[in-house]
Each structure stands twice: as C-alpha cells, then as structure tokens.
Amino acid sequence: MKLGLGLYRASLTEDNFKFARQAGVTHLVVHLVDYFRGANPSLSTGSDLDTGFGITTNQGKLWGEDELNEIKRSINAQGLVWEAIENLDPSHWYDVLLGGPKKKEQLEDLKAILRAMGKVGIPILGYNFSIAGVWGWSRGPVGRGGAISVGFDARQIDLDRPIPHGMVWNMVYDPAAPPGFVPKVSSEELWQRLEDFLKAVLPVAEECGVRLAAHPDDPPVEQLRGTARLVNQPWKYQRLLDLVPSPASGLEFCVGTLQEMSGGDVYEALDTYSRQGRICYVHLRNVRGKVPHYQEVFVDEGDIDMLRAIRILHANGYDGVVIPDHTPEMTCAAPWHAGMAFALGYIRAAIQSVEGGTQGNQ
C-alpha cells in the first residue's frame, strides 16, 4: 500500500510537498476546485462548521492539459506522485447533477477533462454524485483532549432546508441565479441521472486509462435538503458498479463514511469491494457513532479498528493509495499540519506492521 495525502489547490506549495515527504507520503490526491467563502445569510449552510458557503470562482473553465502538466511537474519535482483529482468543480457539471439544459454540453466538458488527465498521466478522478453534497456538520472540541473536529447531529438541523437556485454541492455556481429553490429530487431521478453520466463518460475514461472513483454520501442520510442520496448504505456501492459495468468504474472508499451508515458492516464492505479490485483509493479516518449522530475523531480512538481494516486490504492484495482524508486539529501553531502528521504516522506504522516491512526508502 502507498501512503498518500490530500491537498487543496491553495496548499500545493513547496513547503507542503516537503511536509508530505517528511511524513513518509509518496502520493497526492489533489482538490482543484477554486472557491471562496460566501457570507449571504439567505444562502448559509446553517452549520457552525461553514458559517457561509462555497462560491466557485471557476466559471466553468476546464482543467486543461497545460494546467495539469504544470501542477504535475511541481509535484514530481519534490519526489511525489499525483495519484488522483478529487471532486469536480460544480461549475463543470451542475446541470449533469440537476438534469438541466446544459447537461449534454457539460458531459462533453467532462470528457475533455478525462482526455486531458489521460494525456498528463493522472490515473483517477474522484467524484461525488450528490446535489446537497456535504452539509449539516457542526464543529467543536469533540476529539480527544478537546481537539477541534466535526460531527453531525440530525436533531440539530433542518434536513428539509431547500437548496437555492444557483447552488449545488453546497457551492454557488451562479451568484446571479433567480430567486427560488431546487425542486425536490427522488431517488429514482438521481439514479437515472447517475446512469446517464456514467454511460456518457465511462467509455472515454476507458480509452484514456482513467478510473472514476465514487465517494459515498456523507452524511449518509436517506435525503438531504429535499434531494435523495445515492450511496448511503454499503450495498448501494454494488448497485453503482452494476449500473453501467466498466473496468473504469471504481470506488473512492471512505472508511469513515461507511462506518457512519446505519446499516451494514464496514469490514464486510471493505472485504467485498477490495476482493473485487474496485477500490481506487482509500480515505482512512475514524468516527464515533452512526447517523443520525456521529463525530469524527482521531484515527486511533473511534469505533473502527484501523489495523483490522489495513489487514483486510492487505489480505486482498490492495496496493493503492491510503490517505487520512481529514482529521481533528491539534492545539498548536499549526493545527492542520499537526493533526495530519499524527494521522500519517499512525497509518504508516499500521501499513508497515501489516506488510512486515519498513518502507525505509519511500
């Protein structure tokens, strides 16, 4: 297995690359979405975690070959490998998600991104086919020793709060959108939109040597903000894989999110999908509790036996990337870096313990 780290565009700096290498990281998962935080209370998420909301500044600009090559060169120069892009920009595919008038045009745009990734040599595109996205978290001292982390409590929020026009995935793609709200979306409608998406892009992904990696829904509730959720139970991952069969269709396996789900067993799911060879990369984070109430905690203190999870992956021959996803912040001058260093050290040691090696040259 390979130790990875997720970095956002603004964090793609030489210092953070060095931090990653010093922690034993060899591969990066990169978020390229450009956005800033909004502050319009009429569009607020209603969450203590996000007092505003994301506004994409991309305006539909595609990630092209030249831009991707430039980023890849900076990553490679520090001895790191660019393994995946995580998440599309909402401005790239809002009508794919919403079933709107620009759907066909945006599907062609997504094909262009896949072709650029193939030419540059970025093998995985992580995506989350969701309209509401990640919403409803709260932020507080819920980690060990009062470490700041996030949690979800359905009793404290309005799950039916509508999504304003011009917003998808908790990000505004059109600040000038007319008043009103996104219509309710049923499960059948959302699965049909997913099928349309996969039928359009998977043949191109196969041609380009890029795999699509689907993230499960977090929070994994039945519906959120008037819209259905797709993968809020472990077995629905199989439904997604079977919907449009393709070797390019895979999973972004978030262990924490699977554990949060009300049904199923995270170890059984991990065993099932790793045996199938469908896991593209792994988010390894720990949680305490399940929907409707859970909290994200340090990698070594939650409900998941992380060593057991690593053993399952190893037993089934998984040799892909494992990243911490996110983690509680530690009380110091660099809260994010300290929290990540702790998680990376734990995961690196767990992999070494299970694989029986030191990985000293990595």
Backbone hydrogen bonds, N-H to C=O, Kabsch-Sander energy under -0.5 kcal/mol:
donor,donor_aa,acceptor,acceptor_aa,energy
2,K,320,G,-2.6
4,G,322,V,-3.0
5,L,27,H,-1.6
7,L,29,V,-2.2
9,R,31,H,-1.4
11,S,8,Y,-1.8
12,L,9,R,-1.8
13,T,11,S,-2.4
17,F,13,T,-2.2
18,K,14,E,-2.4
19,F,15,D,-2.5
20,A,16,N,-2.3
21,R,17,F,-2.3
22,Q,18,K,-2.8
23,A,19,F,-1.5
24,G,21,R,-1.6
25,V,20,A,-2.6
26,T,3,L,-2.7
27,H,3,L,-1.5
28,L,81,V,-2.9
29,V,5,L,-2.3
30,V,28,L,-0.5
30,V,84,A,-2.8
31,H,7,L,-2.6
32,L,30,V,-0.6
35,Y,33,V,-0.5
36,F,55,I,-1.8
38,G,53,F,-4.2
43,L,40,N,-2.2
44,S,41,P,-0.6
45,T,52,G,-1.2
47,S,50,D,-0.8
49,L,137,W,-0.9
51,T,49,L,-0.6
54,G,170,N,-1.6
55,I,36,F,-2.5
56,T,54,G,-0.5
56,T,172,V,-2.0
57,T,34,D,-1.8
58,N,34,D,-0.7
61,K,58,N,-1.7
64,G,62,L,-0.9
68,L,64,G,-2.4
69,N,65,E,-2.5
70,E,66,D,-2.1
71,I,67,E,-2.0
72,K,68,L,-2.6
73,R,69,N,-2.5
74,S,70,E,-1.6
75,I,71,I,-1.9
76,N,72,K,-3.1
77,A,73,R,-2.0
78,Q,75,I,-1.2
79,G,76,N,-2.2
80,L,75,I,-1.6
81,V,26,T,-2.0
83,E,28,L,-2.3
83,E,81,V,-0.9
84,A,28,L,-1.3
85,I,124,I,-2.2
86,E,30,V,-2.7
87,N,85,I,-0.6
87,N,126,G,-2.1
92,H,89,D,-2.4
93,W,89,D,-0.7
93,W,90,P,-0.7
94,Y,90,P,-1.1
96,V,93,W,-0.6
97,L,93,W,-1.9
98,L,94,Y,-2.3
99,G,95,D,-1.2
100,G,95,D,-1.3
103,K,100,G,-1.5
106,Q,102,K,-2.7
107,L,103,K,-2.2
108,E,104,K,-1.7
109,D,105,E,-1.6
110,L,106,Q,-2.3
111,K,107,L,-1.8
112,A,108,E,-1.8
113,I,109,D,-2.0
114,L,110,L,-2.2
115,R,111,K,-2.3
116,A,112,A,-2.1
117,M,113,I,-2.5
118,G,114,L,-2.5
119,K,115,R,-2.1
120,V,116,A,-2.1
121,G,117,M,-2.2
122,I,117,M,-2.3
124,I,83,E,-0.8
125,L,211,R,-2.7
126,G,85,I,-3.5
126,G,124,I,-0.5
127,Y,213,A,-2.8
130,S,128,N,-1.8
135,W,133,G,-0.7
138,S,151,G,-2.6
140,G,149,S,-2.6
142,V,140,G,-2.1
143,G,147,A,-2.7
146,G,143,G,-1.9
147,A,144,R,-0.9
148,I,329,E,-0.7
149,S,140,G,-2.9
151,G,138,S,-2.3
152,F,294,Y,-2.8
153,D,136,G,-0.5
154,A,292,P,-2.7
156,Q,153,D,-2.0
157,I,154,A,-0.8
159,L,157,I,-0.9
161,R,158,D,-1.8
163,I,225,R,-0.5
165,H,180,G,-2.0
167,M,164,P,-1.2
168,V,171,M,-2.5
169,W,131,I,-3.6
170,N,131,I,-0.5
171,M,168,V,-1.5
172,V,54,G,-3.4
173,Y,166,G,-2.3
173,Y,171,M,-0.6
174,D,166,G,-1.7
177,A,174,D,-1.8
182,V,163,I,-3.4
185,V,226,G,-1.9
190,L,186,S,-2.1
191,W,187,S,-2.5
192,Q,188,E,-1.8
193,R,189,E,-2.0
194,L,190,L,-2.2
195,E,191,W,-2.3
196,D,192,Q,-2.3
197,F,193,R,-2.2
198,L,194,L,-2.8
199,K,195,E,-2.7
200,A,196,D,-1.6
201,V,197,F,-2.3
202,L,198,L,-2.4
205,A,201,V,-2.5
206,E,202,L,-2.6
207,E,203,P,-1.9
208,C,204,V,-2.0
209,G,205,A,-1.0
209,G,206,E,-0.7
210,V,205,A,-2.3
211,R,123,P,-2.8
212,L,248,A,-3.3
213,A,125,L,-2.6
214,A,212,L,-0.6
214,A,250,G,-2.1
215,H,127,Y,-2.7
217,D,231,V,-2.4
221,V,219,P,-1.8
224,L,227,T,-2.8
225,R,159,L,-3.8
226,G,159,L,-0.5
227,T,224,L,-1.3
228,A,185,V,-1.6
229,R,222,E,-1.3
232,N,230,L,-0.9
236,K,233,Q,-1.5
237,Y,234,P,-1.5
238,Q,234,P,-0.5
238,Q,235,W,-0.6
239,R,235,W,-1.3
240,L,236,K,-2.1
241,L,237,Y,-2.3
242,D,238,Q,-2.4
243,L,239,R,-1.1
244,V,240,L,-0.8
249,S,246,S,-1.6
250,G,212,L,-3.1
250,G,248,A,-0.6
251,L,278,R,-2.7
252,E,214,A,-2.3
253,F,251,L,-0.9
253,F,281,Y,-1.8
254,C,252,E,-0.9
255,V,253,F,-0.9
255,V,283,H,-2.4
258,L,254,C,-2.3
259,Q,255,V,-2.1
260,E,256,G,-1.7
261,M,257,T,-0.8
261,M,258,L,-0.6
269,A,265,D,-2.5
270,L,266,V,-2.3
271,D,267,Y,-2.4
272,T,268,E,-2.8
273,Y,269,A,-2.5
274,S,270,L,-1.8
275,R,271,D,-2.1
276,Q,272,T,-1.2
277,G,274,S,-0.7
278,R,273,Y,-2.1
279,I,273,Y,-0.5
280,C,251,L,-2.9
280,C,278,R,-0.7
281,Y,251,L,-1.1
282,V,321,V,-2.4
283,H,253,F,-2.6
284,L,282,V,-0.6
284,L,323,I,-3.3
285,R,283,H,-0.7
286,N,297,V,-0.7
288,R,295,Q,-2.7
290,K,293,H,-0.9
291,V,260,E,-2.7
293,H,290,K,-2.6
294,Y,152,F,-2.2
295,Q,288,R,-2.0
296,E,150,V,-3.0
297,V,286,N,-1.8
301,E,298,F,-2.0
302,G,298,F,-0.6
303,D,287,V,-3.3
306,M,304,I,-1.1
309,A,305,D,-1.9
310,I,306,M,-2.4
311,R,307,L,-2.4
312,I,308,R,-2.1
313,L,309,A,-2.0
314,H,310,I,-2.6
315,A,311,R,-2.8
316,N,312,I,-1.5
317,G,314,H,-1.7
318,Y,313,L,-2.6
321,V,280,C,-0.6
322,V,2,K,-2.6
323,I,282,V,-2.9
326,H,324,P,-1.0
329,E,148,I,-2.7
330,M,335,P,-1.5
332,C,330,M,-1.1
338,A,334,A,-2.6
339,G,335,P,-2.2
340,M,336,W,-2.7
341,A,337,H,-2.7
342,F,338,A,-2.2
343,A,339,G,-2.1
344,L,340,M,-3.3
345,G,341,A,-2.3
346,Y,342,F,-2.2
347,I,343,A,-2.7
348,R,344,L,-2.7
349,A,345,G,-2.2
350,A,346,Y,-2.4
351,I,347,I,-2.6
352,Q,348,R,-2.4
353,S,349,A,-2.5
354,V,350,A,-2.3
355,E,351,I,-3.0
356,G,352,Q,-1.6
357,G,352,Q,-0.9
362,Q,359,Q,-1.8
